[in-house]
Amino acid sequence: MLSAGNTPTLPTHAAASRVPAPVTTSACNRAVFRLLFPGINTDSMSGTSSNVSNGPEEEEETLNGGPASKRARGSAEAPRNRVTVVLGAQWGDEGKGKVVDLLAMDADIVCRCQGGNNAGHTVVVDSVEYDFHLLPSGVINKNAVSFIGNGVVIHLPGLFEEAEKNLKKGKGLEGWEGRLRISDRAHIVFNFHQAADGIQEQLRQEQAGKNLGTTKKGIGPAYSSKANRTGLRICDLLADFGEFQKKFLLLAGQFKSMYPTLDIDAESELQQLKVFAERVRPLVTDGVYFMNQALQGPPKKILVEGANAALLDIDFGTYPFVTSSNCTVGGVCTGLGIPPRNVGKVYGVVKAYTTRVGVGAFPTEQDNEVGALLQSRGFEVGVTTGRKRRCGWLDLVLVKYAHMINGFSALAVTKLDILDTLEEIKVGVAYKIDGKTIPSFPANMDVLSRVSMDFVTLPGWQTSTEQARSLSDLPLNAQGYVRYIESFLEVPVKWIGIGKSRESMIKLF
């Protein structure tokens, strides 16, 4: 029995011939613990030298990731399932939907984790072209569950309108409501968010002479409400509608005070939301529990479809000409409610040249005949906005920066066929300011707008690649172009896209 002020006598188990080890603080703690709780094994407590283990021997890592000493310890069970992630590596419009569609064919779950209906993914199946904005591209797979995570902001009228439009195009979306799940923690985009988005763009144009080039889908204002802690979520809509109405009117009043010209028909929108609440109710689930069950249950293939792209990320993109969410790999964890250890392969999608929509610095832009050719051959028009995309040569400095953030396991290089007619192809490989190479991607857009580009010129192939179905089918110079990308980035290319259809994706390994 221990009493205050008494020091316990440590039991002696060692043979007399053994030199006793120095008693450390942790050893004292274990000894006290054994006296207080004699029935509990302390061998797996931190610092023990016992050979008894509650799990396999694991190699410790130092802070820099190098191996330290081995120790026996109890460990958490290894993840049963990991998610595979597809992310854009440029300014969006890289062809992520096509890669997702390819992987989704045998996926069990396909997830969206961020953004809203500002995203635009085109998928061609059986010669039918489907356009997705909020729905995961994998919704076409009738054997998969599509999941919209808590990091997504949802405009409910837009969601159902998108589904109805695609239903008219073909049979791909038949029964979509039976295979869609939505996180109850996802925030709602209201009509006044969209109207405010348009007013904000107009004010930017009037005050600064330029706008951000947003899609005017209300994404920024909705995320702003979320950050201000005044936003409303799907779970609020499905709870007490009277309470939801009070909070809605309060939020609408705040927006009206900020933007006096804003026209808000609160009564009409509330009636609309009441109807949508019942339509969406069967689709809503506790997203954290849903994902945990999927990750810890029987083997499943889980795919995450990133919207937008690395250079549009709110933290790492070309701020302020960015979107309002994290489009990089960190957004997968926060937007789905999953641990980092459950993130598996991360695939980056890179267009064989570079495009961007709207304003902002663009070091490899070709405002000339080359840019016009890329725009027309690549049919570079935004799926969401209908705006023509600005076009330029492939910027590998930019893609390498995206790789630093996301740690791509492999790449998909898309739209290689658009380069088929060119005699020579340039690739941007270094940024310079005042004649000096800079070592990193600039955070400040005024600085980025001043950079000059160092290009490497590679030979074109001037022959069609559209019928190629293997790497060896491609012209040697086309193969060389892909290998140059691999060599510069030190990331393997897993797929090459040379057309719109599923069959036009060449898999290398």
C-alpha positions as CSV (number, residue, x, y, z in Angstrom):
1,M,0.0,0.0,0.0
2,L,1.4,3.4,-1.0
3,S,1.1,6.3,1.3
4,A,2.0,10.0,0.8
5,G,5.7,10.6,0.9
6,N,6.7,6.9,0.7
7,T,8.8,5.7,-2.2
8,P,7.9,2.2,-3.4
9,T,10.5,-0.6,-3.2
10,L,11.0,-1.8,-6.7
11,P,10.8,-5.6,-7.0
12,T,14.2,-7.2,-7.9
13,H,13.8,-9.9,-10.7
14,A,17.3,-9.8,-12.1
15,A,19.9,-12.4,-11.2
16,A,22.7,-11.3,-8.9
17,S,25.3,-11.6,-11.6
18,R,23.4,-9.1,-13.9
19,V,24.5,-5.5,-13.8
20,P,21.3,-3.5,-13.1
21,A,20.3,-0.9,-15.7
22,P,19.9,2.6,-14.5
23,V,16.4,3.4,-13.3
24,T,14.8,6.0,-15.6
25,T,11.8,8.1,-14.9
26,S,9.7,5.9,-17.2
27,A,11.0,2.8,-15.4
28,C,9.9,4.3,-12.1
29,N,6.5,5.1,-13.6
30,R,6.1,1.5,-14.8
31,A,7.1,0.2,-11.4
32,V,4.6,2.4,-9.6
33,F,2.0,1.4,-12.2
34,R,2.6,-2.3,-11.5
35,L,2.2,-1.8,-7.7
36,L,-1.0,0.1,-8.2
37,F,-2.5,-2.1,-10.9
38,P,-0.8,-5.5,-10.5
39,G,-3.1,-7.2,-13.1
40,I,-2.1,-5.0,-16.0
41,N,0.8,-5.8,-18.3
42,T,3.2,-2.8,-18.6
43,D,5.7,-4.4,-21.0
44,S,4.3,-2.4,-24.0
45,M,4.6,0.9,-22.3
46,S,6.9,3.5,-23.9
47,G,10.6,2.9,-23.1
48,T,10.3,-0.8,-21.9
49,S,13.1,-3.2,-22.7
50,S,11.0,-6.3,-22.4
51,N,10.9,-8.8,-25.3
52,V,7.2,-9.1,-24.9
53,S,5.3,-7.3,-27.7
54,N,1.7,-6.5,-28.4
55,G,2.4,-6.2,-32.1
56,P,5.1,-6.6,-34.7
57,E,8.5,-5.0,-34.3
58,E,8.4,-1.6,-36.0
59,E,11.2,0.7,-37.1
60,E,11.0,4.1,-35.6
61,E,11.5,7.1,-37.8
62,T,13.4,10.2,-36.9
63,L,12.0,13.6,-37.7
64,N,13.7,13.7,-41.0
65,G,12.2,10.4,-42.0
66,G,15.3,8.3,-41.6
67,P,15.3,5.0,-39.7
68,A,16.1,5.0,-36.0
69,S,16.2,2.0,-33.7
70,K,13.7,-0.8,-33.7
71,R,11.4,-1.3,-30.8
72,A,8.6,-3.6,-29.9
73,R,5.3,-1.8,-29.4
74,G,1.6,-2.1,-29.8
75,S,0.5,-0.4,-33.0
76,A,-2.8,0.7,-34.5
77,E,-4.2,-1.7,-37.1
78,A,-3.0,-0.9,-40.6
79,P,-5.6,0.7,-42.9
80,R,-7.7,-1.9,-44.6
81,N,-8.6,0.3,-47.5
82,R,-6.9,3.4,-48.9
83,V,-8.3,6.0,-51.3
84,T,-6.9,6.6,-54.7
85,V,-6.8,10.3,-55.5
86,V,-6.9,12.1,-58.9
87,L,-5.9,15.8,-58.9
88,G,-5.3,18.5,-61.5
89,A,-1.7,19.6,-61.7
90,Q,-2.2,22.9,-63.5
91,W,-5.0,25.5,-63.7
92,G,-7.8,23.0,-64.2
93,D,-9.3,21.6,-67.4
94,E,-6.6,18.9,-67.6
95,G,-9.0,16.1,-68.4
96,K,-9.4,14.7,-64.8
97,G,-12.9,13.5,-65.6
98,K,-11.5,11.1,-68.2
99,V,-9.0,9.6,-65.8
100,V,-11.6,9.3,-63.1
101,D,-14.0,7.7,-65.5
102,L,-11.3,5.1,-66.4
103,L,-10.6,4.3,-62.7
104,A,-14.2,4.5,-61.7
105,M,-15.2,1.6,-64.0
106,D,-14.2,-0.9,-61.3
107,A,-14.5,1.4,-58.3
108,D,-16.8,0.7,-55.4
109,I,-17.0,4.4,-54.2
110,V,-16.2,7.6,-56.1
111,C,-16.0,10.8,-54.0
112,R,-15.9,14.5,-54.4
113,C,-14.2,16.3,-51.5
114,Q,-14.2,20.1,-52.3
115,G,-15.5,22.8,-54.7
116,G,-19.0,23.0,-56.0
117,N,-20.6,23.3,-59.4
118,N,-17.8,25.6,-60.5
119,A,-16.0,22.5,-61.6
120,G,-16.6,21.0,-65.0
121,H,-15.7,17.5,-66.0
122,T,-16.6,15.9,-69.4
123,V,-16.9,12.2,-69.8
124,V,-17.6,10.4,-73.1
125,V,-19.2,7.0,-72.9
126,D,-20.6,5.1,-75.9
127,S,-20.3,8.3,-77.9
128,V,-22.4,10.2,-75.4
129,E,-20.8,13.3,-73.8
130,Y,-21.8,13.9,-70.2
131,D,-21.0,17.1,-68.4
132,F,-20.6,17.0,-64.6
133,H,-20.2,19.9,-62.2
134,L,-21.4,18.7,-58.8
135,L,-21.9,15.0,-59.4
136,P,-18.8,12.8,-59.2
137,S,-17.9,11.5,-62.7
138,G,-18.1,8.0,-61.4
139,V,-21.9,8.3,-61.1
140,I,-22.0,6.7,-64.5
141,N,-20.8,3.4,-63.0
142,K,-24.0,1.7,-61.9
143,N,-22.1,-0.6,-59.5
144,A,-20.5,2.3,-57.6
145,V,-21.7,4.6,-54.9
146,S,-21.0,8.3,-55.5
147,F,-20.3,10.4,-52.4
148,I,-20.3,14.2,-52.1
149,G,-18.2,15.0,-49.0
150,N,-18.5,17.7,-46.4
151,G,-15.9,19.9,-48.1
152,V,-18.2,20.4,-51.1
153,V,-20.6,23.3,-51.2
154,I,-23.9,22.3,-52.8
155,H,-26.4,24.4,-54.8
156,L,-29.4,22.0,-54.6
157,P,-31.2,23.4,-57.7
158,G,-28.0,23.0,-59.7
159,L,-27.5,19.5,-58.5
160,F,-30.9,18.2,-59.6
161,E,-30.8,20.3,-62.8
162,E,-27.4,18.8,-63.7
163,A,-28.8,15.2,-63.2
164,E,-31.8,15.9,-65.3
165,K,-29.8,17.4,-68.2
166,N,-27.5,14.4,-68.3
167,L,-30.4,12.0,-68.1
168,K,-31.7,13.4,-71.4
169,K,-28.3,12.7,-73.1
170,G,-28.2,8.9,-72.5
171,K,-28.7,6.0,-70.2
172,G,-25.6,6.7,-68.1
173,L,-27.4,8.4,-65.3
174,E,-30.4,6.1,-65.0
175,G,-31.0,5.4,-61.3
176,W,-28.5,8.0,-60.1
177,E,-30.4,8.9,-56.9
178,G,-30.1,5.3,-55.7
179,R,-26.3,5.4,-55.8
180,L,-25.6,8.9,-54.6
181,R,-24.8,9.8,-50.9
182,I,-24.3,13.3,-49.6
183,S,-22.5,14.3,-46.3
184,D,-24.8,15.9,-43.8
185,R,-22.0,18.4,-43.0
186,A,-21.8,19.8,-46.5
187,H,-22.6,23.5,-46.8
188,I,-25.4,24.9,-49.0
189,V,-25.0,27.5,-51.7
190,F,-28.0,29.7,-51.8
191,N,-29.3,31.7,-54.8
192,F,-28.2,35.0,-53.1
193,H,-24.6,33.6,-52.8
194,Q,-24.6,33.3,-56.6
195,A,-26.1,36.8,-57.1
196,A,-23.5,38.2,-54.6
197,D,-20.7,36.5,-56.6
198,G,-21.8,38.4,-59.7
199,I,-21.9,41.7,-57.8
200,Q,-18.5,41.1,-56.4
201,E,-17.0,40.6,-59.8
202,Q,-18.7,43.7,-61.1
203,L,-17.3,45.8,-58.2
204,R,-13.8,44.4,-58.8
205,Q,-14.0,45.4,-62.4
206,E,-15.2,48.9,-61.5
207,Q,-12.8,49.5,-58.6
208,A,-9.6,47.8,-59.8
209,G,-10.1,47.5,-63.5
210,K,-10.1,43.7,-63.5
211,N,-12.0,40.9,-61.9
212,L,-11.0,37.4,-60.7
213,G,-12.8,35.6,-63.5
214,T,-15.0,33.5,-61.2
215,T,-17.7,31.2,-62.5
216,K,-20.4,33.3,-60.6
217,K,-21.7,30.1,-59.1
218,G,-21.6,31.4,-55.6
219,I,-18.7,29.3,-54.5
220,G,-16.6,32.0,-52.9
221,P,-19.5,33.6,-51.0
222,A,-20.7,30.2,-49.8
223,Y,-17.2,29.3,-48.4
224,S,-17.1,32.8,-47.0
225,S,-20.3,32.1,-45.0
226,K,-18.7,28.8,-43.9
227,A,-15.6,30.6,-42.6
228,N,-17.7,33.3,-41.0
229,R,-19.6,30.5,-39.2
230,T,-22.9,31.9,-40.5
231,G,-23.3,29.2,-43.3
232,L,-26.0,26.6,-43.3
233,R,-25.5,22.9,-43.9
234,I,-27.5,20.0,-45.3
235,C,-28.0,18.8,-41.7
236,D,-29.6,22.1,-40.8
237,L,-32.0,21.9,-43.8
238,L,-33.2,18.4,-42.7
239,A,-33.6,19.3,-39.0
240,D,-36.2,21.8,-37.7
241,F,-37.2,23.8,-40.8
242,G,-38.5,26.7,-38.6
243,E,-35.0,27.1,-37.1
244,F,-33.5,26.7,-40.6
245,Q,-35.7,29.5,-41.8
246,K,-34.7,31.9,-39.1
247,K,-31.0,31.3,-39.8
248,F,-31.6,31.6,-43.5
249,L,-33.3,35.0,-43.2
250,L,-30.6,36.2,-40.9
251,L,-27.9,35.2,-43.4
252,A,-29.9,36.7,-46.3
253,G,-30.2,40.0,-44.3
254,Q,-26.4,40.1,-43.8
255,F,-25.8,39.7,-47.5
256,K,-28.4,42.4,-48.3
257,S,-26.7,44.8,-45.9
258,M,-23.3,44.1,-47.6
259,Y,-24.8,44.4,-51.1
260,P,-27.8,46.8,-51.1
261,T,-28.5,46.2,-54.8
262,L,-28.9,42.4,-54.1
263,D,-32.3,41.2,-55.1
264,I,-33.3,38.4,-52.7
265,D,-36.7,36.6,-52.9
266,A,-36.4,34.9,-49.5
267,E,-39.9,33.5,-49.5
268,S,-39.6,31.9,-52.9
269,E,-36.2,30.4,-52.1
270,L,-37.4,29.0,-48.8
271,Q,-40.3,27.3,-50.6
272,Q,-37.9,25.9,-53.1
273,L,-35.6,24.6,-50.4
274,K,-38.5,23.0,-48.5
275,V,-39.2,20.9,-51.6
276,F,-35.5,20.1,-52.2
277,A,-35.2,19.0,-48.6
278,E,-37.5,16.1,-49.1
279,R,-35.9,15.2,-52.4
280,V,-32.4,15.2,-50.9
281,R,-33.3,13.6,-47.6
282,P,-32.9,9.9,-48.7
283,L,-29.5,10.7,-50.1
284,V,-28.0,12.2,-47.0
285,T,-25.8,10.3,-44.6
286,D,-23.3,11.0,-41.8
287,G,-20.2,11.4,-44.0
288,V,-17.6,10.6,-41.4
289,Y,-19.3,7.4,-40.4
290,F,-19.9,6.5,-44.1
291,M,-16.2,6.9,-45.0
292,N,-15.0,5.2,-41.8
293,Q,-17.1,2.2,-42.6
294,A,-15.9,2.1,-46.1
295,L,-12.2,2.4,-45.1
296,Q,-12.4,-0.2,-42.2
297,G,-14.8,-2.7,-43.8
298,P,-14.2,-5.3,-46.5
299,P,-11.8,-4.6,-49.3
300,K,-13.1,-1.7,-51.5
301,K,-11.7,0.4,-54.3
302,I,-12.3,4.0,-53.3
303,L,-11.6,6.9,-55.7
304,V,-11.4,10.6,-54.9
305,E,-12.1,13.0,-57.8
306,G,-10.4,16.3,-57.2
307,A,-12.1,19.4,-58.7
308,N,-10.3,22.5,-60.0
309,A,-6.5,22.0,-59.7
310,A,-3.3,22.7,-57.7
311,L,-2.7,26.2,-59.1
312,L,-6.3,27.2,-58.2
313,D,-5.9,26.1,-54.5
314,I,-6.8,28.8,-52.0
315,D,-3.5,28.4,-50.2
316,F,-1.0,27.2,-52.9
317,G,-2.5,28.6,-56.1
318,T,-1.9,31.8,-58.0
319,Y,-3.7,33.9,-55.3
320,P,-6.0,35.8,-55.6
321,F,-6.9,34.3,-59.0
322,V,-7.9,31.0,-57.4
323,T,-10.9,29.1,-56.2
324,S,-12.1,29.1,-52.6
325,S,-11.2,25.6,-51.5
326,N,-8.2,23.3,-51.1
327,C,-7.8,21.5,-54.4
328,T,-4.5,19.8,-53.3
329,V,-4.1,16.5,-51.5
330,G,-4.8,18.0,-48.0
331,G,-8.3,18.8,-49.1
332,V,-9.0,15.1,-49.4
333,C,-8.7,14.5,-45.6
334,T,-10.5,17.6,-44.5
335,G,-13.2,17.3,-47.2
336,L,-14.1,13.7,-46.5
337,G,-13.2,13.4,-42.8
338,I,-10.5,10.7,-43.3
339,P,-7.1,10.2,-41.8
340,P,-3.9,10.9,-43.8
341,R,-2.8,7.3,-43.5
342,N,-5.8,6.3,-45.6
343,V,-4.5,8.2,-48.6
344,G,-3.0,5.8,-51.1
345,K,-1.9,6.6,-54.6
346,V,-2.1,10.2,-55.8
347,Y,-2.3,10.7,-59.5
348,G,-1.7,14.1,-61.1
349,V,-3.3,15.0,-64.4
350,V,-1.2,17.1,-66.7
351,K,-2.4,18.5,-70.1
352,A,0.3,18.2,-72.8
353,Y,0.2,22.0,-73.0
354,T,-1.1,24.6,-70.5
355,T,-4.4,26.4,-70.4
356,R,-6.2,28.7,-67.9
357,V,-9.5,30.5,-67.8
358,G,-9.9,34.1,-66.8
359,V,-7.2,36.6,-65.7
360,G,-3.9,36.1,-64.0
361,A,-0.2,35.6,-64.8
362,F,0.6,32.9,-67.3
363,P,4.3,32.6,-68.1
364,T,4.1,30.2,-71.1
365,E,1.0,31.8,-72.7
366,Q,1.1,32.1,-76.5
367,D,-1.0,35.0,-77.6
368,N,-0.3,34.2,-81.2
369,E,-0.9,31.6,-83.9
370,V,0.4,28.8,-81.7
371,G,-2.1,29.7,-78.9
372,A,-4.9,30.0,-81.5
373,L,-4.1,26.6,-82.9
374,L,-4.0,24.9,-79.5
375,Q,-7.3,26.6,-78.6
376,S,-9.1,25.5,-81.8
377,R,-7.6,22.0,-82.0
378,G,-8.1,21.3,-78.3
379,F,-11.6,22.9,-78.4
380,E,-10.5,24.9,-75.3
381,V,-13.8,26.2,-74.0
382,G,-14.8,26.0,-70.3
383,V,-17.4,23.4,-69.6
384,T,-18.9,25.5,-66.8
385,T,-18.5,29.0,-68.2
386,G,-18.3,28.6,-72.0
387,R,-15.4,31.0,-72.0
388,K,-12.4,30.4,-74.3
389,R,-9.3,29.2,-72.5
390,R,-6.0,30.9,-72.8
391,C,-3.4,28.6,-74.2
392,G,0.4,28.1,-74.0
393,W,3.3,25.7,-73.9
394,L,3.7,23.1,-71.2
395,D,5.1,24.8,-68.0
396,L,7.1,22.1,-66.1
397,V,8.1,24.6,-63.4
398,L,4.5,24.9,-62.5
399,V,3.8,21.2,-62.6
400,K,6.9,20.5,-60.5
401,Y,5.6,22.9,-57.9
402,A,2.3,21.0,-57.9
403,H,4.2,17.8,-57.4
404,M,6.0,19.3,-54.3
405,I,2.7,19.9,-52.7
406,N,0.8,16.7,-53.7
407,G,3.6,14.1,-54.0
408,F,2.2,12.5,-57.2
409,S,2.6,8.7,-57.4
410,A,2.3,8.9,-61.2
411,L,0.9,11.2,-63.9
412,A,-1.6,11.1,-66.7
413,V,-0.6,13.3,-69.7
414,T,-3.7,14.2,-71.6
415,K,-4.5,15.7,-75.0
416,L,-1.1,14.7,-76.5
417,D,-2.9,14.5,-79.9
418,I,-3.5,18.3,-80.0
419,L,0.2,18.7,-80.6
420,D,0.2,16.3,-83.6
421,T,0.5,19.1,-86.3
422,L,3.4,21.0,-84.8
423,E,6.9,21.0,-86.3
424,E,8.5,21.8,-83.0
425,I,7.2,21.9,-79.4
426,K,8.5,24.1,-76.6
427,V,8.5,23.2,-72.9
428,G,9.0,25.8,-70.1
429,V,11.8,24.6,-67.8
430,A,12.9,27.6,-65.7
431,Y,11.7,31.0,-64.5
432,K,14.0,34.1,-64.6
433,I,13.7,37.6,-63.2
434,D,16.1,40.2,-64.4
435,G,18.1,37.5,-66.1
436,K,18.5,35.4,-63.0
437,T,16.9,32.0,-62.5
438,I,14.7,31.9,-59.5
439,P,14.7,28.7,-57.4
440,S,11.0,28.4,-56.6
441,F,7.5,29.2,-57.8
442,P,6.6,32.8,-56.8
443,A,3.9,33.3,-54.2
444,N,3.3,36.9,-55.3
445,M,1.4,37.4,-58.6
446,D,3.1,40.7,-59.4
447,V,6.4,38.8,-59.2
448,L,5.0,35.9,-61.3
449,S,3.8,38.3,-64.0
450,R,7.4,39.6,-64.3
451,V,9.1,36.2,-64.9
452,S,10.6,35.3,-68.3
453,M,10.6,31.7,-69.3
454,D,13.5,29.5,-70.4
455,F,12.3,27.0,-73.0
456,V,13.6,23.7,-74.3
457,T,12.6,23.0,-77.9
458,L,11.7,19.5,-78.7
459,P,11.0,18.1,-82.2
460,G,7.3,17.5,-83.2
461,W,6.0,14.4,-84.9
462,Q,3.6,15.8,-87.4
463,T,1.5,12.7,-87.7
464,S,-1.8,11.6,-86.1
465,T,-1.6,9.8,-82.8
466,E,-5.3,9.3,-82.4
467,Q,-5.3,5.6,-83.4
468,A,-2.4,4.7,-81.0
469,R,-3.3,2.1,-78.4
470,S,0.1,1.5,-76.9
471,L,3.3,3.5,-76.3
472,S,5.0,1.7,-79.2
473,D,2.2,2.9,-81.5
474,L,3.2,6.5,-80.9
475,P,5.7,8.2,-83.1
476,L,9.2,8.2,-81.6
477,N,9.2,12.0,-81.0
478,A,5.9,11.7,-79.2
479,Q,7.4,9.1,-77.0
480,G,10.4,11.3,-76.4
481,Y,8.1,14.2,-75.4
482,V,6.5,12.0,-72.7
483,R,9.9,10.7,-71.5
484,Y,11.2,14.3,-71.2
485,I,8.3,15.1,-68.9
486,E,9.0,12.1,-66.8
487,S,12.7,12.9,-66.6
488,F,12.2,16.5,-65.7
489,L,9.6,15.9,-63.0
490,E,11.1,12.5,-61.8
491,V,7.5,11.1,-61.8
492,P,6.5,8.2,-64.0
493,V,3.7,8.7,-66.6
494,K,1.1,6.1,-66.2
495,W,-1.4,7.2,-68.9
496,I,-1.3,9.1,-72.1
497,G,-4.5,10.6,-73.5
498,I,-4.8,10.9,-77.3
499,G,-8.6,11.5,-77.8
500,K,-11.9,11.9,-76.0
501,S,-13.1,8.3,-75.6
502,R,-12.1,5.7,-72.9
503,E,-10.3,3.8,-75.6
504,S,-8.0,6.8,-76.2
505,M,-6.2,6.5,-72.9
506,I,-3.0,4.5,-73.3
507,K,-1.9,2.8,-70.1
508,L,1.8,2.3,-69.7
509,F,2.0,0.3,-66.5
